Amino acid sequence: MPVETSSTNRLPEPSFSLRRRWTEKQAISYLMQQGVENPGVISLAAGLVDPGSLPVEETRQAVRELLADDRRAREVLQYGTTQGAQTLRQQLLGHLARLEGCSVEDLGIDAEQLILTTGSQQFLSLVADALIDPGDICLVAAPTYFVFLGVLNGLNACTIAVDTDENGMDPDALEAQLIRLEADGRLDRVKLIYLVSYYENPTGLCLSAARRERIVEIAKRWSKFHRLYVLEDAAYREMRYDGPVLPSVWGFDGSRESVILAQTFSKSFSPGLRVGYGVLPRDLIAPICDRKGNEDFGSANFNQHLIATVMQRGLYAPHVEKVRDSYRNKRDCMLRAIDTHFAGIEGVTWVHPHGGLYVWMTLPDHMETGFTSPLFRQAANVEGVMYVPGELCYGGEKASRPSHQMRLSFGVEEPSKLDEGTRRLANAVRAVV
Amino acid sequence: MPVETSSTNRLPEPSFSLRRRWTEKQAISYLMQQGVENPGVISLAAGLVDPGSLPVEETRQAVRELLADDRRAREVLQYGTTQGAQTLRQQLLGHLARLEGCSVEDLGIDAEQLILTTGSQQFLSLVADALIDPGDICLVAAPTYFVFLGVLNGLNACTIAVDTDENGMDPDALEAQLIRLEADGRLDRVKLIYLVSYYENPTGLCLSAARRERIVEIAKRWSKFHRLYVLEDAAYREMRYDGPVLPSVWGFDGSRESVILAQTFSKSFSPGLRVGYGVLPRDLIAPICDRKGNEDFGSANFNQHLIATVMQRGLYAPHVEKVRDSYRNKRDCMLRAIDTHFAGIEGVTWVHPHGGLYVWMTLPDHMETGFTSPLFRQAANVEGVMYVPGELCYGGEKASRPSHQMRLSFGVEEPSKLDEGTRRLANAVRAVV
């Protein structure tokens, strides 16, 4: 037999797939783990939600109802379908109609176009997986949600950063990129425009209504080789504390062919249940469901029925109101803390967000904020406070990424800790200035 | 501007990724949906579990405990980690030790090597994703679990079917394939040997202990270019009704470097909670967790704590005993029904399974069982009974796949329906014979 290796030799190394080699550890995994494991450090980093606002009583009530009757209990403990529980998808049509300010009929979709996933993260990942080959292009705001950038990198996609200002992604800059890509003969590789449309993670800014409409028009007009999709990540849509109620990007897509909408119950209800959902143009239903069939053939049926019960019993809307009140208070507390503790440090600016979980802070140009920077080490190891380095939130060329910004979250910590964390952070900035 | 498409034109078609184009609708999605939507048809197809044996009271008790205290309730409604709840991973070490018949210390692993997933399906899919590039080779039993074949096809992997007999995959045939692949210069593409080690889905057969040991030895010896992994799918391990207690394939991998073990609570407890898990050789921890970080950064934390509580309170083992009793009875009922209703139909044989959920039936050579065959149509449309066509369960060359077999499940239907479904199936066979 043509075998030479003896059993006492060390085995050779594994040989991983290209996809594994493209995949880096998600910084969010690292930060979430740090948050869970180091209760002494104040985390202005983790996107964990406020423990105090988690729906304990609502969950008790819904679970009691789900399990009260043996027959019903067995239904929810059984397998569901790949696409997700029909009862929740039906509820979601009403929910979306309320958010869009229209009737269910005027939504122009049916429950078949809804898919339930393990958080909206799985939905975003499935969309990318179904559309993007290595080298394909996704246009993203600069900065944008770093976890989705990780997903794109894991597919060896090419991310191109589009300039943004206080109204979100600039449509003129978007169009300029498309013109440039067409001139370079690369327009056929452009598959997606990714937008976090409400209280962007990390900046807290909203895309203005006028820009929403223009970007949909641009996506349709630039669908020359194939359909160019807009992936609207509306994770923070319901987390509005003040400021205008904005229509979704999806709402401007009259034909329902070009915008893919992702939403979730992780922020507005409970992330521990991991129920997210997406609204799909008809052409994408089978591709996304088939990919999900391979990945897990369905998320937890029990959890989907739990959320459906919460909505049916009218427990959801009042809970969201409570959540909003709580985060509004925490946002105010954090902004006050920044005013207080950063007073007198020159060249520091920050965004006042009207929703979401984040305050985006810009330090003087020379002050690096990355994981290996003196500031991060001073903050984490000396002061005991963590943040998300802003450079993680940029796609495009590495060299051109700003590295003097921070995403500060008021999500997980209670008000007194927000104040103390901000004080520690200001100390760290002063120490390395 | 170089734009010609007017907004009234129809938009062009989407352009999907290669991976989407490789992916077919999972037959299981189709069959599960049929099972859910057509309560009139008796399903000997769906791998749904027995509703009567679902753990209603156990779940009530565990949920009551989880939610009794506000602080604890908030912990389980919060995000968990990508790898899964530490408390359940710790419990699982004890559980595995009991199954292996050794102490936790003698397991030779720690909780870091355990990852919690959305059913074991997500674990299998993650392993394939991290190891397999298009064209890479996975050796599988003939027949084997068709859903995993779908996962492999979705990666454009090459599946090679290895002959099996009543003792499972034949190690001589496995080695002959490896010799042939080496001669063809393709050994460097061989990444995985996939085994359903207990009560194989679809055949109900077990790999014999001697073969388990030999296959591990073969995997190590043939790790010439890189580590050749064995992926042991032990989904039905705890579903033993009689016959010997077999050691796992994983147990024969003394160095814990070559065998990846997948298990689940879907069959032994509740599929609606979607909690599966895997045991990883150390080199695979980061690759699998990183891929999961991209896919969903963690399955439902609530559900993991629920299962942990069930185990901590000693509710799990007695429940598994009840489940076993119930399925043993249903298996006996189905075998009796086959004896009765197939009496006098020539050339029909079937396997007597000692565990799992399936009876594998072979019809005369000429009698096709596929979705488009006269038999399937007669069974589904005229008689009102569904089964899984055997041809779905074969990898390798399409032309060489047997097409006269059926997987019959006694999982979901109650005894009287099993009898009636078997009667209908025998009628369908008689009608097309």
Interface residues (C-beta under 8 A of the other chain):
Chain A: M1 P2 V3 T5 S7 L11 P12 E13 P14 S15 F16 S17 L18 R19 R20 T23 E24 K25 Q26 I28 S29 M32 Q33 V36 G47 L48 V49 P51 G52 L54 P55 V56 T59 R60 V63 L67 D70 A73 R74 E75 V76 L77 Q78 Y79 G80 T81 T82 T117 T118 G119 Q121 Q122 S125 D129 A130 L131 I132 D133 D136 V147 G150 V151 G154 E175 I179 E182 K191 E217 K220 R221 W222 S223 K224 F225 H226 R227 Y229 S255 E257 S258 S266 S270 P271 G272 L273 R274 D283 L284 A286 P287 C289 D290 R291 G293 N294 E295 D296 F297 G298 S299 A300 N301 F302 N303
Chain B: M1 P2 V3 T5 S7 L11 P12 E13 P14 S15 F16 S17 L18 R19 R20 T23 E24 K25 Q26 I28 S29 M32 Q33 V36 G47 L48 V49 P51 G52 L54 P55 V56 T59 R60 V63 L67 D70 A73 R74 E75 V76 L77 Q78 Y79 G80 T81 T82 T117 T118 G119 Q121 Q122 S125 D129 A130 L131 I132 D133 D136 V147 G150 V151 G154 I179 E182 K191 E217 K220 R221 W222 S223 K224 F225 H226 R227 Y229 S255 E257 S258 S266 S270 P271 G272 L273 R274 D283 L284 A286 P287 C289 D290 R291 G293 N294 E295 D296 F297 G298 S299 A300 N301 F302 N303
